[in-house]
Amino acid sequence: MQRLLREKYPDAKIYVADLLAEGTEFSQKIDVRKPIEMQGSFGKNTLVFNFAAIHRTPGHPDYAYFETNIRGAENVCAFAEKNGIENIVFTSSIAPYGAAEELKTEETLPTPNTPYGISKLVAEKIHREWSAKGENHRLSIVRPGIVFGKGENGNMTRLYKGLKGHKFAYAGRKDTIKACIYVKDLVRVMLAMAENENANRVQLYNCCYFPSFTIEQIASTMLEATGMNRHIPYIPQKPMMAAATVCGMLGGLGLGICPARVKKLMVSTNIDGAKLARDYPLGYSLKDAFRDWFKDCGEKELV
């Protein structure tokens, strides 16, 4: 996001607030779980991107999701209100929809079934409350699927490592739908939403390809884009879960393999990106995105 902002607004002051920040004027160590006291010049022309979250699931105790995601939303909105800021982009998640095979549009009633999904839905409501407090307040809420790209170190990176090391197999099914989006498209879309003065005061968009891809399509496209030739085996559900249980007991074999993650592989994230495709079309096809990511990594691997 910083790179895009500097390209479009070279004279803008860009502040980073993060627990791992460098501790300088424009990169300040901030814990969103506490009231935000940030040094700088802020006002109605300030744009806030709220990325702060505990997100990896499973991986954290339940309270951590609520403490950071809910308290953080409250403190970010309080900071915006205190400084007269009128424009916020909030990165939510598809987790508020809950785990189910049915297609989810922006009109689908959220039924989150994890602490992470619940905390993100509550955080959306907190941001909506902020937006209602000022007639000039503008709020953009994005619900991304799997976000991939350089430095992601998440699901797509694990998929690549599994494919490269001959350690990936289709878990129980090949047609599991996995909504996803390339990080370069996501940041461009978020900025476009913030800049769109003709949009509704509150915008909500699923952020993923339309239509979404199956795990088989994703894996085969990744192989093609990175020049790998692999046969991907299929393992029925019962033996796959048994193997995951053993791997979990052995520490995941360095790939984070455990029953909970394998179960996630077998549940679709069937998210409808039609609204996004209509209003903010993506710039990269799935193959082009993988190729661009591969190029960013020196065409050696995906990291």
N, C-alpha and C positions, 0 to 999 in steps of 0.2 A: 504494500500500500504506500509506503514512504516513497518508493521509486516513482510510482505513478503520480503521486501528488507533486513531487519535485519537477516532473516533466511538464505537468499541466500548470502548476502554480509555482514557478521558480522563486518568487519573492515571498511566498508564504512562510510563516513561522510554524514549524511542525514540532509539537511536543509529544514525547513518548512517556507515558506513566506506566511503570511496571515494577514488579518486585525485583526483577533482574536487570533493571536499568543501570546505566553507567554512573549515575549520580552527578550529572552535569545540568546546566540550565535547561537544555532541551531534551534531556533523558533522565527523568527524575524517578527515584525509588518511591513508589506509591503502593500501598496495600489497600485495595478497594473494599476490604472488609471493615475498614475504619473510615471515619469522615475524611474527605479528601481536602488536604491543604496543599495546593499546588501553586508554585510561583510562576507568574507570567501575565501577559495581557490577554484577557478573554472578554468576550461580549457577544452581541447579537450576530456578528459576522463569523463567529467561531463555529466550526463543525466538529462534532465529537463522534468518533468511531469507538463504540464500546465492544471490545473483543474479550474482555476479562471473563474468565470462566474456569471452573474445574470441570473437565469434560470427559476424560478417558473413563469408559465404563465397560466391564468392571475394572476396578483399580483403586477406588478410594472409599473410605467409610461414608455412610449415608449422610452424616451431618455436614461433611465437607462440601458437598454439592449445594446444600441449602445455605451454609454460612457464606460461601463465596458468591454464588450466583444470585441469591436473593438479596443479601446485605449489600453486595456489590452494586446491584441495580439501584437500590435505594440511595446509595452514596453517590453514584454517578449522576443520577437525576437531581439530587440535592445540590451537587456541585454546579450543574447546568443552571438550575433555578437561581442559585446565589449569584451567579455571574451573568445572568441575562442571556444565556445561550439559547438559541431558538431552533437548532437543527441537530438531531441525533440519529445515527445509524446504529442499530443494535443487531448483533449477530446472535440469533437464537439457534434453533436446531430443528431437525425433523423429529426428534425424540418426543416432543409433546403429543404427536399423533399416536404413540404407543405402537406395540408390535402386532401387526396384523397383515394379512395378505391383500386386503382390499385397497384399491386406488384411493389416495388421499389428495384432495384439492385443498386450496386455501379456505374453502367453506366447510371442510370436514370438521366435525366436533372433536377437539383434542381429548384423548383419553390416555394420558401418560401412565405408564406402569413401571417406571423406574424413578429413583430419587433424582437422577439427572434430568429426565424429561419433566418431572413435576417442577423442579426448581426453575427450569427454563420457561415454562408456561407462566409461572408466577412472575418471573422477571419481565416477561412481555407485558403483563398486566400493570406492573409498576411503571414501565415506560409509557404505557398508554395513559395512565393517570397523570404523568408529567405532561404529556402532549395536550391533555384537556385543560390544563391550567393557563394556557396562553393562546390567544387567537392566532398568533403568528408562529406557534410551535409546529415544527415539522418532524415527523418520525418515520423512519424507514426500518422495517423489521424484515430480516432475511432468515429463511429457514433452509440452510444448505444441507445437501446430502453429504456423502463422503467428499471431503475437500482434499485434492491431491496436487502435488507439485514439489519442487525442490525444497528440501528441508522438512517435508511433511512428517516423515518417520512414523507413519501410522498404518492404516489398513492397506493402502496401495503399495507402500514400501514393503510391507510384510508379504504381500502377494508376489511382488517382483522377486524378493529373496527366496520365497518358496519355489517359484518357477525356476529360477536360476539354479537352485541347489537340488532340483528334482525332489522337493519336499512338499509340494502342493498337490492336493487331489480334490476333486469335486466331492463335497461333503454331503452325501445323502441325496443330492439333486444337482442338476446343471442349470435349471431355469429360475433359480433364485434371483429376483430383481434387486439390484443395488443402485439406488439413485446416487449420482455423483456429479462433481463439477470441478473444473480445473481452476486452480487458485488465481491465475491471471484473469480469467473471465470473471470470477467472483468479485475481486477487488474493483475491476472496471465497472461492473454492474452496480456495486454499492455506491461508488462515486457518482455514477449517472443518476441513481435514485435521489441522492442528496442534492444534486444540481437541478433536478427537474422541478421547476417552480410551477408547472402546470399540473402536477400530479396531486392526488388527494393529500390532505394534511397527514394522514396516516396511511402508509403503504405496507402491505404484507405480501411477500412473495416466497414461494418455494423456489429454491435455487438448485437446479439440476438439469441434466439433459432432458430433452423431450423428443421421443419417448425415452424413458429410462432403459438402461441396458441390463441384461442378465449377467451373472457371473461368468458364464461361458463366453459371451460376447466380449466382456471386459478382458478376460484372460487371453483369449485368442488375439484380440487387438493389441494388447501389450506385447505379446510374443512377436507379432508382425512388426510393430513399431521399433522394437529394440533388436530385431534381427536374430531372435532365438528360435530354435527349432526343438520343440518339446512335445512329447505325448503326455497328456494330462490324464492320469487314471481316475476312474470313478469308484468310490467306496460307498457301499450302502450305509444307511444311517447307524444301525446297531454296531457293526464293527468299527465305524468311524468314532463313535462316542466312546467305545471301549479303549481304542488307541489314544484318544484325547485324554482320557482319565489317567492312563499310564504315563503319557507325556507330562501331564500336569504334575504328577508325583515326582517326576524327574526334572522339574523346573522349566518345562516347556521347550526344552532342547534349543534354547536361544531364540525361538520364534514366537514366544508368547502363546504356545498351544496349550489350551485347557478346555474342559467341557463347556464353560460359559461362552468362550469365543467361538467354538465350533457350533454351538446352538445358534449364535448370531449369524453364522454363515448360512444356516438353513432357513432363516426367516427373511422374507423379502422386506425391503424398504421401497414400497411401491408408491412413489411420490410423483404427482402430476406437475410437470414443468411447463404446461401449455401457456399459462398466463405470462410467465417470464419470457418464453419464446416469442410471444406476441408483442410485448411491450419493451423488452430489453434483450434482444437476440444475442446468443452467445457467439463469440468470434472463432472458437476452436471446435472442430469436430473431435471426437474421442481419439481417433488415430493421430490427428494433428497435435492434440494436447500431449499425448505420450511422446511423440517425436520431439516436440519442443522441450519437454522436460528432460528427455534423453540428451538433447543438444546442450541444455544448460549444465548438464553433468559431464560434459566432455565426451559424450557418446561412449562412456565406459560402463555405467550402471545407473540405476535410478536410486537416488538418495535424497 
